[in-house]
Amino acid sequence: MNVSHAVEQRVSIRRFKPEAPSADLVRDILERASRAPSGGNLQPWRVFALTGEPLAQLKALIAAEPPQAEPEYAIYPPNLWEPFRTRRFQNAEDLYATIGIAREHKAERLQQMGRNAEFFGAPVGIFVCIDRGLGPPQWADLGIYMQTVMLLAVERGLDTCPQEYWANRSKPVSAFLKLPPELMLFAGIALGWRDETAPINRLRARRDPFESWGEMIGF
């Protein structure tokens, strides 16, 4: 498999099979991903991978916890403007259409959103954290690391779903993982094999044409 194929094949999966990949395979992916670039070679990522009983315990804890009053950070800016507002709205419409949930069915949409807390049934849950003293450039490094993890997973026949949702559940997760105060939970990644029979996994997020966001200058 080449990189172009991995980029094309990577999609966010929202229903997984229960079978877990081996510890060696998961570690190999996470370790190889550390070759991702980072400014000044700070390597700002701190990574926790859970499966089995620890993951089950965390899920039970999250299910018993009331909603967090404030997210760890704002996942989206308030009053999102164009073209970002339309892109987000269209993606939500496409997602819920795959499982037959209409816009007015708010409770069902919230229920589906809540499945993030179960890693969508994935057998492996990964948390990516960062020192609170680091800034936006290092947050970008985390994104590069996460993308590298996801592409390596594709290469190994696995599937993923990146989840900024965990910013809304950072306090109980931080307590469970015994994170020191200076370490902030940034995001999660669900990892496993997709359930091929699940309609929600047929979603292929739209992308705007190059002409709407790119320019070629001097070519």
TATADA-V396631 format. One record per pair of residues at least 12 apart in sequence whose ideal C-beta (glycine too) atoms are under 10 Angstrom apart, sorted by the first residue. I is the first residue (numbers start at 1). GAP is how many residues later the second one is. Records with the same first field share a line. If there is no record, write none. Layout:
I=GAP + GAP
This chain:
1=150 + 153 + 154 + 155 + 156
2=153
3=148 + 151 + 152
5=146 + 149 + 150
6=144 + 145 + 146 + 147 + 148 + 149
7=140 + 143 + 144 + 147
8=146
9=142 + 145 + 146 + 150
10=137 + 140 + 141 + 143 + 144 + 145 + 149 + 150 + 152
11=139 + 143 + 148 + 149 + 150 + 183 + 190 + 191 + 192 + 193 + 194
12=83 + 108 + 138 + 147 + 148 + 149 + 150 + 151 + 178 + 188 + 189 + 191 + 192 + 193
13=107 + 108 + 109 + 145 + 146 + 147 + 148 + 177 + 178 + 179 + 180 + 181 + 182 + 185 + 187 + 188 + 190
14=81 + 84 + 85 + 98 + 101 + 102 + 105 + 106 + 107 + 108 + 145 + 147 + 176 + 180 + 181 + 184 + 186 + 187 + 189
15=84 + 100 + 105 + 106 + 107 + 144 + 146 + 175 + 177 + 179 + 180 + 181 + 182 + 183 + 184 + 185 + 186
16=102 + 103 + 104 + 105 + 106 + 107 + 108 + 142 + 143 + 144 + 145 + 174 + 175 + 176 + 177 + 178 + 179 + 182 + 185
17=104 + 105 + 106 + 142 + 175 + 176 + 177 + 178 + 179 + 180 + 181
18=103 + 104 + 105 + 174 + 175 + 177
19=104 + 173 + 174
20=31 + 32 + 35 + 102 + 103 + 104 + 171 + 172 + 173
21=30 + 102 + 103 + 132 + 135 + 136 + 137 + 170 + 171 + 172
22=29
23=26 + 28 + 29 + 101
25=99 + 128 + 131 + 132 + 133 + 166
26=23 + 25 + 97 + 98 + 100 + 123 + 127 + 130 + 132 + 165 + 166
27=22
28=124 + 128
29=20 + 95 + 97 + 119 + 120 + 121 + 122 + 123 + 124 + 126 + 127 + 129 + 131 + 162
30=15 + 17 + 18 + 19 + 96 + 98 + 115 + 118 + 119 + 122 + 123 + 159 + 161
31=16 + 121
32=116 + 117 + 120 + 123 + 124
33=12 + 14 + 111 + 112 + 113 + 114 + 115 + 116 + 117 + 118 + 119 + 120
34=13 + 111 + 114 + 115
35=110 + 113 + 117
36=105 + 106 + 107 + 108 + 109 + 110 + 111 + 112 + 113 + 115 + 116
37=103 + 104 + 107 + 108 + 111
38=99 + 100 + 102 + 103 + 104 + 106 + 107
39=98 + 99 + 101 + 102 + 105
40=97 + 98 + 101
41=100
42=88 + 89 + 92 + 95 + 96 + 99
43=95 + 98 + 102
44=84 + 85 + 86 + 87 + 90 + 91 + 93 + 94 + 95 + 96 + 97 + 98 + 101 + 142
45=83 + 84 + 85 + 93 + 96 + 97 + 99 + 100 + 101 + 104 + 141
46=81 + 82 + 83 + 84 + 85 + 96 + 131 + 133 + 134 + 137 + 138 + 139 + 140
47=79 + 80 + 81 + 82 + 95 + 98 + 99 + 102 + 142
48=77 + 78 + 79 + 80 + 81 + 125 + 128 + 129 + 131 + 137 + 140
49=75 + 76 + 77 + 78 + 140 + 142
50=69 + 73 + 74 + 75 + 76 + 77 + 123 + 126 + 127 + 138
51=71 + 72 + 73 + 74 + 75 + 140 + 141
52=71 + 72
54=71 + 122 + 123
55=63 + 64 + 67 + 68 + 69 + 70
57=119
58=59 + 61 + 67 + 69 + 111 + 114 + 115 + 118 + 119
59=58 + 59 + 60 + 66
61=56 + 108 + 111 + 112 + 114 + 115
62=52 + 54 + 55 + 56 + 104 + 107 + 110 + 111 + 114
63=51 + 54 + 55
64=108
65=52 + 104 + 106 + 107 + 108 + 110
66=106
67=47 + 101 + 102
68=99 + 100 + 101 + 102 + 103 + 104 + 105
69=102
70=97 + 98 + 100 + 101
71=93 + 94 + 95 + 96 + 97 + 98 + 99
72=60 + 92 + 94 + 95 + 96 + 97 + 98 + 99 + 101 + 102 + 112 + 113 + 114 + 115
73=66 + 91 + 94 + 97 + 111 + 112 + 113
74=93
75=89 + 90 + 91 + 92 + 93 + 112
76=12 + 88
83=125 + 129 + 130
86=122
87=118 + 119 + 120 + 121
89=14
90=115 + 116
91=112 + 114 + 115
92=17 + 21
94=109 + 110 + 111 + 112
95=14 + 17 + 105 + 108 + 110
96=12 + 13 + 16 + 104 + 107
97=102 + 103 + 106
98=100 + 101 + 102 + 103 + 104 + 105
99=13 + 99 + 100 + 101 + 103 + 104
100=99
101=99
112=88
113=52 + 55
114=51
115=50 + 75 + 85
116=45 + 47 + 48 + 49 + 50 + 52 + 53 + 72 + 74
117=46 + 48 + 49 + 51 + 52 + 55 + 56 + 71
118=72
119=42 + 44 + 46 + 47 + 69 + 70 + 71 + 72 + 73
120=39 + 41 + 43 + 70 + 72 + 74 + 75 + 78 + 80 + 81
121=69 + 71 + 74 + 77
122=36 + 37 + 38 + 39 + 41 + 66 + 67 + 68 + 69 + 70 + 71 + 72
123=67 + 68 + 69 + 70
124=29 + 34 + 36 + 65 + 66 + 67 + 68
125=38 + 41 + 48 + 63 + 64 + 65 + 66 + 67
126=20 + 23 + 27 + 34 + 36 + 37 + 61 + 62 + 63 + 64 + 65
127=36 + 39 + 43 + 46 + 47 + 49 + 50 + 52 + 58 + 59 + 60 + 61 + 62
128=14 + 15 + 17 + 18 + 21 + 34 + 35 + 38 + 57 + 58 + 59 + 60 + 61
129=13 + 41 + 44 + 45 + 48 + 50 + 51 + 54 + 55 + 56 + 57 + 58
130=12 + 52 + 53 + 54 + 55 + 56 + 57
131=49 + 51 + 52 + 53
132=48 + 49 + 50 + 51 + 52
133=49 + 51
134=48 + 50
138=48
139=45 + 47 + 48
142=44 + 45
143=19 + 43 + 44
146=14 + 16 + 40 + 41 + 42 + 43
147=13 + 15
149=13 + 40 + 42
150=12 + 39 + 41
153=36 + 38 + 39
157=36
158=33 + 34 + 35 + 36
159=31 + 32 + 33 + 34 + 35 + 36 + 42
160=29 + 30 + 31 + 32 + 34
161=27 + 28 + 29 + 30 + 31 + 33 + 40
162=25 + 26 + 27 + 28
163=24 + 25 + 26 + 27
164=22 + 23 + 24
165=22 + 23
166=19 + 20 + 21 + 22 + 23
167=17 + 18 + 19 + 20 + 21
169=16 + 19
170=14 + 15 + 16
171=14
173=12 + 15
